[in-house]
Amino acid sequence: MGKYVLKRLLLIFPVLIGITLITFAIIHLTPGGYTSVNMQMNIKVSPDSVARLKTLYGLDKPLHTQYLDWVSRVLRFDFGTSFIDQRPVMDKIYERLPATLLLNLISLVLIFIVGIGIGVASAVKNGGTFDKVMSVITFIGYSLPSFWLALLLMILFGVVLRWLPVSGMVSLGFDYMSPMQKIGDLILHLILPVFVTAFGGLAYISRYVKSSMVETLSQYYIKAAYAKGMPEKTVIYKSALKNSLLPVITLLGLSLPGLIGGSFIFETIFSWPGMGRLAYESALSFDYPVIMGVATIAAFLTLLGNLIADIAYALVDPRIRYR
């Protein structure tokens, strides 16, 4: 087991280099660029000024030289400085990371706890009223575009009813509130983004768990457990559920990249100051250092999520560990 983990850790670095190389090439070969955007936004910028700007940021060098310079800085844990405000990229990421982690961790916990519960209940009561109602709800969750649902909820609860805030992470007078008022204000701002982020995931996880649970409940060892007179809760939650959750481990591992870039649509709609919105704004302004910083962290989380999923598989299923 230890050798396997060490081997997978060593494989992360060459794969990460390949991902960053492709990403670096794509964003630099995209039509336009930081200097082109500046010329379009300010007609008074002369070609000589643009040339000096390219030299200042090293954009006049060959692409492979720019990439090697970037890698040498990253090895020193330096992602460079932003083209827009000349701030270190890591400082901008550290500012946005807590908001993204808060939103997505709450959504993930809600998705897996509630989704697994709905999936298990639907499998146990397969074909019943509860299962049929949940099937309709999950079908709606699959079908509704998340951005459209977000806009509808913003109009209903924010504009018509005025129950919930529709943008930002806190209110304008947040600094002058008491500690309890700050917590309440943050919760109110979280309700809509968390619900929209988790709604589609709940539909996916619950149906996934249900299908796996139905298959497990049809196995002979489950029927034998019932024949021995074991309590239903023991059979469901100790025997069937454990084996049914093996595929869900993979989904949990692959959910880690969503902590960084997967919620940029919701963060943009709700003006949530997170990593996804930072990546979106940086892409619009061709802020190459910030884009590469966010992309590198997202790629690392993807590889780390795959490793965690494989390790969890081996820990839960002895057959995989021994093999």
Summary of the structure (lengths in Angstrom):
residues: 323
radius of gyration: 24.3
end to end distance: 9.8
largest distance: 85.8
contacts: 985
relative contact order: 0.14
helix: 78%
strand: 1%
